[in-house]
Amino acid sequence: MKGAVLTAAAVLAGCAAPTRSFDQARALPIPPLDEGELDGTTRRFELTAQSGEYEIQPGTMTPTWGFNGAWLGPTLYMRRGERIEMRVHNGVDEPTVVHWHGLHLPAAADGGPALTFDPGETWEPAWDVDQPAATCWYHPHPHEVSALHAYRGLAGGIVIADDESDALGLPQEYGVDDIPVIITDAKFTADGHLDETIDPTYGLLGDTPLVNGITQPRFEATTRRLRLRLVNGATMRFHNLSLGVPFHVIATDQSLLSAPVEVDEILLSPGERAEIIVDLAPGAQLMLRSTGIPRRGGLPKEAAQGFGFEDTFDLLEIAAPADGADPAPLPEGLSAAVDTLDGPVAERELRLNGFQINEQSMDMHRVDIVVDHAGRELWHVTNENDDWPHNFHIHNARFQVAEVKDGAIAFADGWHDTISIPPLATVSLLVEFGYYPDPTLAYMFHCHMLFHEDQGMMGQFVVVEPGQEPRLGGH
């Protein structure tokens, strides 16, 4: 299934009834675009994790964490073919580390839990950008507290650009027609602080949705066509997103699709991204909504209610300009990078149940999988729970959905790095790794419902040369 694909009778954006307004709407914050310092083909960035205060809710200052500011972080811009040199300073009072979610890079730069560094220290990873244009993001990955650090605000977007995507004529003026939409959520105490109470089943599932860090945001568009870079940065919450009008999906986690796909909704689990194109009629008023998960995501009613699958939220108002030229037709083809499902060189089975994978909890001293080749693998990932949702993320990799048994994936097209695994379903993934052999450091695979990850639903794989043995920590 590709979401609910629209028929010719579908309403046009210009025919949509005006949405109701938020009672305390504020201008959508646009995270600063950080293009780093470019020296030839080397791009250098500096990030500082720090504490501060931010007006998440109108009129209330909330203690928060952020990168290069009080709350969340800048959008990092990088291009295929560049060398990235990053300096990350830990200015908060707990050990942390930053994972570059969706990037293909050596394990020493990936930001897994073994690379956590202490307050006052600076971490300096470096890598080459060798992947197609995509929307990725960055967030903390310290062992057992990833959810808490992300919930406090340590997250930001990444835009990877390349010549192929630049030439398509898609919206690409950041903050004008190319808009980051980072969706998170929070709970608040009576005095306006973030409520960090961790529920033993639902973790830090929030009851207040945020877009780019605030409640009730409104975007006043100045163009008739928008590219929205959707990032589900929530620690636990799934979002089924709609605008009440048709829109086109042009990209999933890892790259542009081969062609635009017209839908009326798209489901994103925690960590997933999608790029969509929205064409606005003059004067149109739209609302990006989280409409509840279709068919409760296969969960029984009580479980669906607990995990928020029946919750509905208004997320972001979008106001169209009063006039302007009609947008040109979208390109019929977007990318040649979505190739066929070539045969795998190895197959693996992974069973998700409770907080474990293959009946094991995360152990930073254990290697679960050894990858000693550059070829693809076929991973069969099963959710053995009938009353818990899960999803699945693989570091330093991209994958295509080869098959879904005993369930359905709402949007299986394209290349992903994070995907839903419905209850009692098996999702087969054709996985392609970035091949950076290093026997001393591991990459992660895990449920990206971050409470599940923190409780042990994570494993490690090491990429080595053929015949080489892993030796974590150099031993």
N, C-alpha and C positions, 0 to 999 in steps of 0.2 A: 504493500500500500504506500502511496506517495502523499498521505494526507488526503483531505477531501478535495479531489480535483474538480474544478468548476466546469459547468456546462456553458453553452452559449447563452443560456438564459440568465446567467449570473448577473447580479447588479453591477453597474459601473461605480467607480469611486465617486463620481460626481453626483450619483443618485442616492448616496447614503444619507439617511436622516442625520441631522447634527447630533453629535453625542452630548450628553450632559457634561457640564463643566465640574471640575473639582471645586470644592468650597474654599480651598486654600492653595490654588494652583500657583506654582513658582516656575520661573524659567528653568528649563532643563540645563543643568551644568554640563559643559563639554570638557572632559579632562584635557589638560594641556597636551599638545602634540610635541613629544620630545624626539627630535631628529638627531640627537647626539651631536658629537663633534666629528665631522667627516674629514679624514686625512687620506686623500687618494681613494682607495677602496676599503679603508679601515674606518669603522664607525665606533666611536667611544661614548659610553654612557656612564653616568654616575647616579646611583639610587641610594637613598638613606631611609631605612625603616625608622619611623619616629612616632612619638605620641603627640597628641594635641587635643583640640576641641573643635566640633563641627556642628552646624545647624542642620541636622538631619531632618528634624521635625520643625515646623515654623515656630520661632520664638524660644526654642530650647537649645542650649548648647550641651552637647553630649561628649564626654571623654572618648577618644578614639585613637586608632593607629592609622598610619598611612605611609606612603612612599613619597618623599620630597614634598610633603605637606601633611595636613592633619588627618586626611581621610581619603582612602583609596590612593591611586597613583596615576602618573601620566601615561598616555598612550605612546608606546615605543614604536618608532618607524624604522624599518630596515628593509634592504633590498637583496634579492637573490644575487649571489656572487660576491657579496661583501664579507669582510672579516669583522666580527663583533668583539670588542674588548669592553668588558663590563666591570665596574667597581661597585660593589654593594656593601654599604656600611650598616652595621647593626646598632642603631641608636635607641632601641627599646631595651627593656630591663629583663628580657628572657632570651635564651638561645633561639635562633631561627635560621631559616635558609629559604631561598627562592627557587621554585621550579618554573621553568619556561615551558608551559603546557602547550604541547603541539609542535615544539621545535625538535628537529633532528640534529643531534649534537653529541659530542663525547660524554661519557658518563661523568667525567671530572667536571663538566660544566652543567650537567642536567639539573642539579639541585635536589637530589634525593636526600633522605634523612641522614645518611652517613656523612654528608657535607655540612651539617648544622654547625654554625659558628656562634661564639659567645658575644654578649653585649660589649660594645666598644671595638670589636674586631671588624676587619674588612675582608671580603671575599672577592677574588678577581678571576672569574671564569672567562674563557674566550672560545670562540667557535666560528666556523664559516657557515654562511647561510646558503644552503644547497637544497632548496625545496620550492615548490611553486607558491605563487601569491596566495595568501590565506589570512584569516582573522584568528589569531591565537591569544593567549593571555598568560599572565604570570601571577603566582600566588605562593604562599608558604607551604613547606613540606616537612617541618620538624616532626620527628616520630611521636605519635600519640596526641599531638596538640595542633595538627594542621587545621582542623575545623575552627578551633578557638582563635588562632592567629588570623585566619581569613575572615572570620566573623567580625573581628575587631577592626578590619579595614585594609589589611595588607593584600591588595589585588589591583591589577591594572590590565589594560589591553595591549596587544601587539598587532601591528599591521605589517605584514610581509608583502612587498610589492615586487613586480617583475615587468619586463618589457612587454610580454604577451598580454597581461591584463591591462596595462596602461593603454594599449592600442585599441581596446574594445569600445571606447567611448562611454564607459560606465561612469556614474557619478564618482568623483574622487577628490573633491575639494573638501578637506576635512573641516567638520563643524558647520558646513554650509549645506552641502547635499550628500555628504558621506559622514554618517552620524554613528558614533559608538553608543550602544544601548546595553549597559552592563546591569543585569538584573540580580539583585541580592535581596535578603530580607533580614529582619531583626525583631527582637522583642525588647520592650523597654520597662524599666522599673518606674515606680511612681515619681521619682525625682529626675527622670529623663535619661538615666544611664542605660547602657546596653545591659540587658538581662542575660547573664552568662550561665544561668542554671541549665545544666545539661540533663535532659530527660534520658532515662536508661533505655528507652526504645527509640525515641525520635530525635535525640541529640539536640542540636541548636536550631531546630526547625522554627523559623520566625513566623509571627502573625502579621507583620507589617511589611509590605513589599516596598522596595526602593529601586529607583532607576538612576544610575550614575550618582548614587549616594544620597538621594533625597526622596521624600514622599511627595506625591501629587505633582509630578513635573509636567510642564507644557512646552512643546517646541513650536515656535512660530516659523514655519517654513518660508523661504524666499524663492524656492524653485518648485516646479511642478513635478519633479521626479526626485525621490530620495532613495539612497542606499542606506539601509539600516544594518549595522553589524551587531547582531544579537549575540550576547554572551550570557548564558545561564551560570552566573557566579555564585548561586546559592549553595549553602553547605549540604542541604538535604532535599530541597523542594524541586519537584518537576513542574514545568510550565507548558501548557498547551496554549499557544499564542495565536490570536486572531486580531483582525482589524475591522471586521464586519464587511469587508470588500475584498476582491481578489488581489493577490500580490504574487510576485514571482520569486521563487527561491533560485539564487544564482550560485551559491556556494555552501558547502558543509564545512566541517572542522578543518579539513586539510587542503582544500583547493576549490577552485571554480568547478561547477558541473560542466558536462559536455554541452548542455543547452539549458536555457531557463525552463523551470517547471512551474506552472500556474497552480496555485492551491488557495484554499481559504483558511488554513490553519497549519501550524507546525509544532510538533512536540519536541521540547528540549529537556533532557535530563541534566542533572548537575554536571557542569564542566563542558557541556556541548555548546557549539556555536553554529550559527547560520547567517548568511548574508541574504537579504531580501531587497527587492526593488518594489517601491510603492509609487504609483502614479496618481497624482492628486488633481482633481478637478478644481477650477477656481472657486474659492470660498468654502471648500469642503472642510468638515470638522470630523476627525477620526479619533478613535480611542484604541490604543494597543491594550488588549485584555488577555488575562489568563483565565481561560474559560472552564477549567476543570478537565480532568483526564478522561478521554472517551472510554466508555465501558469500564470505568474505575480502574483502568490499567490491568484488568484481570484479577483484581484483589476482591476479597469479600468486603461487604459494605463497612463493617466496623474498622477493618484495617485501612480501607481507603480513606475513611474519615480521619483516622489517626495520622496518616502520612500526608494529609492535606490534598488528596486527589480529587475531592469534591469541592474544594475551595475555589471561589472565583474572585478575581481582583481587577480593578481598573489600574493600569500601570502608567500609561503615558498618553497625554493629549497631543494631537498633532493638528495644527491649523494650517490650511493651505493658503497661498497668496491669493489675492483677489483676482489676479489676471496673470497672463503669461502664455507663451507659445506652448502648443501641445508637444509632449515629449516625442522624440523620434522612436521608431520601432526598435525594440531590443535586438541585439545580434542573435541570429538563429543558432550560431555556434559560439561557445565560450572558451572551451579548452580542449586540447587534444590529450591532456594528461590523464583523463579517466580512461584507462586502457582495459583490455580484457582480463578476465580472471585466469591468469596463467596457473598451471599446476603447481602445487606446493612440493617442497623437498622434505617436509616433516609434518606430522600431525600431533596435536596435543589435546588433552581433555582437561577442562577446569570446571570444578563443581563449586558453586557458590551456595553456602548454607549458613544462616545466622551471621556470625562475624568471622567465618573461616572460609578458606579456599582449599579444596581437596582435603578436608578434615584437619587442616593445620592453620594455626594462627601465625602472624608475621613474626619472623625471627631474623634479626639483622645479621646473624652469623651463618645463616643457612642459604645456600644457593638452590633455588627451586627449578630453574631451567637454564641450560647452557645452549647458547646459540653460536655455532662454530662455522657459519656460512653466511653468504650474502643473499641467498635465495629466500623465497617466501615460505611461510609456514601456514598451516590451516589449524586454527584454534577453535575447538568446539566448547563453547562456554554455556553452562547450564545453571539456571536458577532453580535450585531444588526446593525452595520455599514456595508454599502456596499462598502465604499471607504477608509476605514482605517483598517490596520492590528492590531491585538492585540495578546498577549499571556497571560498566566495565571500561577502564581506561588503561592504555598501554603507553608507557614512556618511549620516546625515541622511535616512534613507529606510526605508520598509517595502515588502515585496513579497509577492505570492502566487505560488505555483508554478502556471503556466498549462499546462505540458506537459513531459514528460520523454521524450526519445528515446534509444533504445539503452542504457537503464539503468533504475534504479528508485530513488526517494527513499523512505526508510523511513517518514517521517511528513511528508507534504506539506500537511496541513491548516493553515489559519489564516494569520496574518501573520507573516512572518519578516524578519530583517535579515541572517541568516547561513544558508547552506545548503550541504550536500554536493554536489559535482559528481563523480559516479562516473567511472571511467576510460572514455574514448571515448564518453561520454554528452553530450548537449546538454540543458540545463535552461533552459526559457524562463520568465522572471520578469516579471510585471507589476508595475512599480516605481512607487511614489508617493513623491515627494520632499517634504520640508519646504521651502516656497518662501520663501527668504530671500535675495533677490538681493544679491550683492556681487561685483563684477567683480575685486576685488583679492586674494581668498583662495579657495583650492580645498578641496574635500572629497575624500576618498579612496574608492577601491574596490580591493579586494585579496583575495588568498587569506589566510584567517585562521589557517593554519598559519604561525606567526609567523616561522619561519626562512625560509619561502618569501617572505613579505612583505619581510623584511630584505634578502634577496638580490636583490630587484628586482621581485617579482611584485605590483606595485601601480601604479595609475594615478590621475589626478586629473580631477575634473569641477568646473566653475565654474557657479554659478547666477547668471543675469543677467536684467535686464529685456529684453523683446522688442526686438531691434535693437541691443542693447548688445554691445560686444566685451569679452572678458576682458583684464585687464591686471594680472597677478600682481605683487604687491609695489607696486602703485600706478603701474606704468610701462606 
